[in-house]
Amino acid sequence: MEELITSASWGTFSLIFFFVFFCGVVLWVMRPGSSEHYDDAGNIPLREDDHV
């Protein structure tokens, strides 16, 4: 089991996995139509609601 964790291929696999995950998150955030959602969420602290 230790050979699997310390092998160089495991590090390469991890690097590729996290790079693909990061690119997926960026594409998810930049998808068409999502700007209204994020603009609305970004303005939450600036709203003056009486519901405290």
N, C-alpha and C positions, 0 to 999 in steps of 0.2 A: 504494500500500500504506500509506503514512503517513496518508492520509485516513481509512482504516478504523480505525487504532489511536487517532487523536486525536479521532474523532468522539464526540459526546455520547451517541449511542445505544449505543456500545460500553461506556461506563461504566455506563449503566443496565442493560444486559444482564448485566454482571458482578455488579452489586449484587443483581439478582434471582436470578441463578444461585447465589451464595453464601448468600443468605437461604434459598432452597429447600433447598440442601444442608444447612445448619445445622438447619433444621426436620426434615429427614429423619433426621439423626443423633439428634436429641432423641427423635423418635418411635421409632426403632430401640432406643434404650436403655430407654425407658419402656414397651416392649411387654409384654403380659401373659406371665408365666412367666419373665421374664429376671432377676427379683430373686434367685432361688436361685444363678444363675451368678455374679452380681456380688457377692453376699454371700460365696460361697465364694472368689472371687478376692481379695476384700478381706481375708480372714483368712489368706492365705498367709504374710505376715510374722510372724504370731503363732503359727504352728504350731511345735511342738517335735519336729521330725524328727531322727533320728540320721543322716540322709543328707546330709552336708555335703561 
